[in-house]
Amino acid sequence: MMINFKDLALPGIRDLLPYKGGKPIEEVEREFGISKATKLCSNENPVGLSPLAKSAIINALDSSNRYPDGNGYYLKKKLAKKLSVNINQITLGNGSNDLLELIAKSFLGPCHSAIYSQHAFLVYKIVVTAQAAKSIVVDAENWSHNLPKMFDSIQDNTRLVFIANPNNPTGTFTKLNEIYNFMESIPKNILVVIDEAYFEYVNSDGYGSALSLIAQFPNIIVTRSFSKAYGLAALRIGYSISHPDIAELLNRVRQPFNVNSLALVSATAILDDEKFLKKTVEINNSGYKQLTDGFRQLKLAFIPSVGNFVTLEIPGSVAFIHKRLLQKGVITRMIDVYDMPNHLRISIGSHNENITLLDNLRELLVSGEKKQ
């Protein structure tokens, strides 16, 4: 008799679908027999690796036979100084996704619910479902979080609220005063996770980090990433800032060596590389203008973004345009799983990468090649 191993899995795991990221360059080149594909699907930093981070990695390679510092002392010390927080408020993770999972593992179970917005980062659904907790998905307003509706959706068993700020994949943001008003209203035993993975890119009136609110609202957890503006996506490192008691609980479920040595030293080094961060933001701002000017010329609607990506509305078949771009070596991201079946998310690349995307879009759309 054959055993159905899926029946042995926990209920939350049985209900999950695997997360599908953007296609790797190697897979596209292999599948379509092309070379030098342009990857604009994963919101990566087109600048490359910081020289300070690269030097730190090279210097640490000879110690790769040793386990990393499981506490990440030197990185946490530098973060604490930079962010003006106490070192015992910081938890390190294998990317900020790891922190989201640790939070769900620590505070959610089958008897709890968690709230997040329509069109919000897919990992919220994954970590909630894995814990067999109930997801409460609140309709977005103008592609952004509707905090009053999220407040109205709170139930007696609600334990967590996730707020992506800025939000991926829409690129919208929630003003700090709106978050403040929300925090003043909700019960203090509900934890509010403010996901600031794209924080470094934002320079918009009304935006501010929720880090400034933790002293007043100790039920806030801020998560951040080194994968985006700092360009360490392959090394997988992120962190959270919270009340020390919350951080201590997260460290109980955190794996002892969840962040590798190369990630630790590169993140520690890159915090000193203000020149790299400034260049990253400048290139992103220039690329945003380049892409959005091009989209307007093509008469394509897009959602204004404060991140390092733009979500574009596609006339006709999104799947067809996506596939034709792949065949031309341009990798974009379909986001139908985010309840956005008519859109593509485009990462902001280098100047030449953006030109490649726009030229191929123009060829497909202006020539009338929209659907077969």
C-alpha positions as CSV (number, residue, x, y, z in Angstrom):
1,M,0.0,0.0,0.0
2,M,1.4,3.4,-1.0
3,I,1.6,6.0,1.7
4,N,0.4,9.5,0.9
5,F,3.1,11.5,2.6
6,K,1.1,14.7,2.1
7,D,-1.4,13.3,4.6
8,L,1.3,13.1,7.2
9,A,2.1,16.8,6.9
10,L,0.7,19.3,9.3
11,P,-2.5,21.0,8.2
12,G,-0.8,24.4,7.5
13,I,1.9,22.8,5.3
14,R,-0.7,20.8,3.3
15,D,-2.5,24.1,2.5
16,L,0.7,25.8,1.2
17,L,1.9,26.4,-2.3
18,P,5.6,26.9,-2.8
19,Y,6.9,30.4,-3.2
20,K,8.0,31.1,-6.8
21,G,10.6,33.8,-7.2
22,G,11.6,35.4,-10.4
23,K,13.3,33.2,-13.0
24,P,17.1,32.9,-12.6
25,I,19.2,34.2,-15.5
26,E,20.8,30.8,-16.0
27,E,17.4,29.1,-16.3
28,V,16.1,31.6,-18.9
29,E,19.3,31.3,-21.0
30,R,19.2,27.5,-20.8
31,E,15.4,27.4,-21.7
32,F,15.5,29.7,-24.6
33,G,19.0,29.1,-25.9
34,I,20.1,32.7,-25.4
35,S,23.0,34.5,-23.7
36,K,23.3,37.7,-21.6
37,A,19.7,37.8,-20.4
38,T,18.5,40.9,-18.6
39,K,17.1,40.2,-15.2
40,L,14.5,42.7,-14.0
41,C,12.3,40.4,-11.9
42,S,13.7,40.2,-8.4
43,N,14.2,43.8,-7.2
44,E,18.0,43.4,-7.1
45,N,20.6,46.1,-6.9
46,P,22.1,46.7,-10.3
47,V,25.2,48.4,-8.9
48,G,26.9,45.2,-7.9
49,L,28.8,44.5,-4.7
50,S,30.2,47.2,-2.4
51,P,34.1,47.2,-2.5
52,L,34.1,47.2,1.3
53,A,31.8,44.2,1.4
54,K,33.9,42.4,-1.2
55,S,37.1,43.0,0.7
56,A,35.5,41.8,3.9
57,I,34.3,38.6,2.2
58,I,37.8,37.9,0.7
59,N,39.4,38.4,4.1
60,A,36.9,36.0,5.8
61,L,37.2,33.2,3.2
62,D,40.1,31.4,4.9
63,S,38.0,31.0,8.1
64,S,35.1,29.3,6.2
65,N,35.9,26.0,8.0
66,R,34.7,27.6,11.2
67,Y,31.1,28.2,12.3
68,P,29.9,31.8,12.3
69,D,29.3,33.8,15.4
70,G,25.8,32.7,16.2
71,N,25.1,35.9,18.0
72,G,26.4,38.2,15.3
73,Y,27.9,40.4,17.9
74,Y,29.9,42.9,15.7
75,L,27.1,43.4,13.2
76,K,24.5,43.9,16.0
77,K,26.9,46.3,17.8
78,K,27.3,48.4,14.6
79,L,23.6,48.3,13.8
80,A,22.7,49.4,17.4
81,K,25.0,52.4,17.1
82,K,23.8,53.3,13.6
83,L,20.1,53.0,14.5
84,S,20.4,54.3,18.1
85,V,18.8,51.2,19.6
86,N,20.1,48.7,22.2
87,I,21.9,45.6,21.0
88,N,19.3,43.4,22.7
89,Q,16.6,44.8,20.5
90,I,18.1,43.3,17.4
91,T,17.5,39.8,15.9
92,L,19.5,38.7,12.8
93,G,18.0,36.5,10.1
94,N,18.7,34.7,6.9
95,G,17.2,37.6,5.0
96,S,14.2,39.5,6.4
97,N,12.0,36.6,5.2
98,D,13.6,34.6,8.0
99,L,12.5,37.1,10.5
100,L,9.0,37.0,9.2
101,E,9.0,33.3,9.7
102,L,10.5,33.5,13.2
103,I,7.8,36.0,14.2
104,A,5.0,33.7,12.9
105,K,6.5,30.7,14.6
106,S,6.8,32.6,17.9
107,F,3.3,34.1,18.0
108,L,0.9,32.3,15.8
109,G,-0.9,29.0,16.1
110,P,-4.1,27.3,14.9
111,C,-6.2,29.4,17.3
112,H,-4.9,32.7,16.1
113,S,-5.4,35.1,13.1
114,A,-3.1,37.5,11.4
115,I,-4.1,40.5,9.2
116,Y,-2.4,41.8,6.1
117,S,-3.4,43.7,3.0
118,Q,-4.5,42.6,-0.4
119,H,-1.5,42.9,-2.8
120,A,0.9,42.6,0.1
121,F,4.1,40.5,0.1
122,L,3.3,36.9,-0.5
123,V,5.5,35.6,2.4
124,Y,2.9,36.9,4.9
125,K,0.4,34.4,3.7
126,I,3.0,31.7,3.6
127,V,4.2,32.1,7.2
128,V,0.6,32.5,8.5
129,T,-0.7,29.4,6.7
130,A,2.3,27.3,7.7
131,Q,1.3,27.9,11.3
132,A,-2.3,26.8,10.5
133,A,-3.4,30.3,11.6
134,K,-6.2,32.2,9.9
135,S,-5.3,34.9,7.3
136,I,-7.5,38.0,7.3
137,V,-6.9,39.8,4.0
138,V,-8.1,43.4,3.8
139,D,-8.9,45.0,0.5
140,A,-6.4,47.6,-0.6
141,E,-7.2,51.2,-1.4
142,N,-5.4,52.7,-4.4
143,W,-3.0,49.7,-4.3
144,S,-2.0,50.6,-0.7
145,H,-2.8,49.5,2.8
146,N,-6.2,50.6,4.2
147,L,-5.3,50.9,7.9
148,P,-8.9,51.9,9.0
149,K,-10.2,48.7,7.4
150,M,-7.4,46.7,8.8
151,F,-8.3,48.0,12.3
152,D,-12.0,47.1,11.7
153,S,-10.9,43.5,10.7
154,I,-9.3,42.8,14.1
155,Q,-10.8,39.8,15.8
156,D,-10.5,38.5,19.4
157,N,-7.9,36.0,18.3
158,T,-5.8,38.4,16.2
159,R,-2.2,38.2,17.2
160,L,-0.3,39.8,14.3
161,V,-0.7,42.6,11.8
162,F,1.7,42.8,8.8
163,I,2.3,46.2,7.2
164,A,4.7,46.4,4.2
165,N,6.1,49.9,4.0
166,P,6.9,50.4,1.2
167,N,4.8,47.6,-0.2
168,N,6.0,45.0,-2.6
169,P,4.8,44.6,-5.4
170,T,2.8,47.8,-5.6
171,G,5.6,50.3,-4.6
172,T,3.1,52.3,-2.5
173,F,3.8,53.5,1.1
174,T,1.9,54.4,4.2
175,K,2.6,57.7,6.0
176,L,4.1,57.6,9.4
177,N,1.3,59.6,11.0
178,E,-1.2,57.0,9.7
179,I,0.8,54.2,11.3
180,Y,1.0,56.2,14.5
181,N,-2.8,56.6,14.6
182,F,-3.2,52.9,13.9
183,M,-0.9,52.0,16.8
184,E,-2.7,54.3,19.2
185,S,-6.0,52.5,18.4
186,I,-5.1,48.8,18.4
187,P,-4.9,46.5,21.5
188,K,-1.4,46.4,23.0
189,N,-1.4,42.6,22.9
190,I,-1.4,42.6,19.0
191,L,2.0,42.7,17.5
192,V,2.4,44.9,14.4
193,V,5.2,44.0,12.0
194,I,6.4,46.9,9.8
195,D,8.3,45.4,6.9
196,E,10.8,48.0,5.7
197,A,12.8,46.0,3.2
198,Y,12.9,49.0,0.8
199,F,13.3,51.7,3.4
200,E,16.6,53.1,2.1
201,Y,15.1,54.0,-1.3
202,V,12.3,56.3,0.1
203,N,12.4,60.0,0.0
204,S,8.8,61.1,0.1
205,D,6.9,63.5,2.2
206,G,5.1,61.8,5.0
207,Y,7.2,58.7,5.0
208,G,9.1,57.7,8.1
209,S,10.5,54.6,9.7
210,A,8.4,53.0,12.4
211,L,11.7,52.6,14.3
212,S,10.9,56.0,15.8
213,L,7.7,54.6,17.3
214,I,9.0,51.5,19.1
215,A,9.7,53.4,22.4
216,Q,6.1,54.5,22.5
217,F,4.6,51.3,21.1
218,P,6.6,48.3,22.2
219,N,4.3,46.0,20.2
220,I,6.0,47.1,17.0
221,I,8.5,44.9,15.2
222,V,10.5,46.5,12.3
223,T,12.1,44.2,9.8
224,R,14.7,45.2,7.3
225,S,17.0,43.6,4.7
226,F,20.5,43.9,3.3
227,S,19.3,42.3,0.0
228,K,18.0,45.4,-1.7
229,A,19.8,48.8,-1.4
230,Y,22.9,47.2,0.1
231,G,23.1,44.6,-2.7
232,L,23.7,41.5,-0.6
233,A,20.8,39.4,-2.0
234,A,22.9,36.3,-2.6
235,L,24.2,36.3,1.0
236,R,20.8,36.4,2.6
237,I,20.9,38.7,5.7
238,G,18.3,40.8,7.4
239,Y,17.4,42.0,10.9
240,S,14.5,43.1,13.1
241,I,14.3,45.7,15.8
242,S,11.8,45.2,18.6
243,H,11.3,45.3,22.3
244,P,14.0,43.2,24.0
245,D,11.5,40.7,25.3
246,I,10.3,40.1,21.8
247,A,13.8,39.8,20.5
248,E,14.6,37.3,23.2
249,L,11.6,35.2,22.2
250,L,12.6,35.3,18.5
251,N,16.1,34.1,19.5
252,R,14.5,31.0,21.1
253,V,13.3,29.7,17.8
254,R,16.1,31.1,15.6
255,Q,18.5,28.5,14.4
256,P,22.0,28.9,16.1
257,F,23.9,29.6,12.8
258,N,21.1,31.1,10.7
259,V,23.4,33.8,9.3
260,N,26.7,32.7,7.6
261,S,30.1,34.2,8.3
262,L,30.4,35.9,4.9
263,A,27.0,37.6,5.3
264,L,27.9,38.8,8.7
265,V,31.2,40.4,7.7
266,S,29.9,41.9,4.5
267,A,26.9,43.4,6.2
268,T,29.1,44.8,8.9
269,A,31.5,46.3,6.4
270,I,28.8,47.8,4.1
271,L,27.3,49.8,6.9
272,D,30.3,52.1,6.5
273,D,30.0,52.4,2.7
274,E,27.8,55.5,2.5
275,K,29.2,56.2,-1.0
276,F,27.8,52.8,-2.3
277,L,24.4,53.5,-0.7
278,K,24.3,57.0,-2.2
279,K,25.2,55.7,-5.6
280,T,22.6,53.0,-5.4
281,V,19.8,55.5,-4.6
282,E,20.9,57.9,-7.3
283,I,20.9,55.2,-9.9
284,N,17.5,54.0,-8.7
285,N,16.1,57.5,-8.9
286,S,17.5,58.0,-12.4
287,G,16.3,54.6,-13.5
288,Y,12.8,55.2,-12.2
289,K,12.5,58.4,-14.3
290,Q,14.0,56.6,-17.3
291,L,11.4,53.8,-17.1
292,T,8.4,55.9,-16.2
293,D,9.1,58.4,-19.0
294,G,9.4,55.4,-21.3
295,F,6.1,53.9,-20.1
296,R,4.3,57.2,-20.6
297,Q,5.6,57.4,-24.2
298,L,4.2,53.9,-24.7
299,K,1.0,55.0,-23.1
300,L,1.3,52.3,-20.4
301,A,-0.3,52.9,-17.0
302,F,1.9,52.2,-14.0
303,I,1.6,52.5,-10.2
304,P,3.8,55.3,-8.8
305,S,6.5,53.6,-6.7
306,V,9.0,54.6,-4.0
307,G,10.9,51.3,-4.2
308,N,13.4,49.9,-6.7
309,F,10.7,48.5,-9.0
310,V,7.7,49.7,-11.0
311,T,4.5,47.7,-11.5
312,L,3.1,48.1,-15.0
313,E,-0.3,47.5,-16.3
314,I,-0.2,45.5,-19.5
315,P,-2.9,45.7,-22.3
316,G,-3.9,42.3,-23.7
317,S,-2.4,39.1,-22.4
318,V,0.1,39.6,-19.6
319,A,1.3,36.0,-19.9
320,F,2.0,36.4,-23.6
321,I,4.0,39.7,-23.2
322,H,5.9,38.1,-20.3
323,K,6.8,35.0,-22.4
324,R,7.8,37.1,-25.4
325,L,10.0,39.2,-23.2
326,L,11.6,36.0,-21.8
327,Q,12.2,34.8,-25.4
328,K,14.0,38.0,-26.0
329,G,16.1,37.6,-22.9
330,V,14.3,40.1,-20.7
331,I,13.0,38.6,-17.4
332,T,10.1,40.4,-15.7
333,R,7.7,39.2,-12.9
334,M,4.1,38.2,-13.4
335,I,2.2,39.0,-10.2
336,D,-1.1,37.2,-10.7
337,V,-0.5,35.5,-7.3
338,Y,-0.8,39.0,-5.7
339,D,-4.3,39.4,-7.2
340,M,-2.8,41.5,-9.9
341,P,-3.4,39.5,-13.1
342,N,-3.1,42.5,-15.5
343,H,0.3,43.7,-14.3
344,L,4.0,43.0,-14.6
345,R,6.5,44.1,-11.9
346,I,9.7,45.6,-13.4
347,S,12.8,45.9,-11.3
348,I,14.7,49.1,-11.9
349,G,18.0,48.1,-13.5
350,S,21.1,49.8,-14.9
351,H,20.6,52.5,-17.6
352,N,21.3,49.9,-20.4
353,E,19.1,47.2,-18.8
354,N,16.2,49.7,-18.7
355,I,16.8,50.6,-22.4
356,T,16.7,46.9,-23.3
357,L,13.4,46.5,-21.5
358,L,11.8,49.6,-23.1
359,D,13.1,48.7,-26.6
360,N,11.6,45.2,-26.4
361,L,8.3,46.5,-24.9
362,R,8.1,49.0,-27.7
363,E,8.7,46.3,-30.3
364,L,6.0,44.1,-28.8
365,L,3.4,46.8,-28.1
366,V,3.8,49.3,-30.9
367,S,3.9,46.6,-33.5
368,G,0.7,45.3,-32.1
369,E,2.2,42.0,-30.9
370,K,0.1,41.7,-27.8
371,K,-1.6,38.3,-27.9
372,Q,-1.7,35.2,-29.9
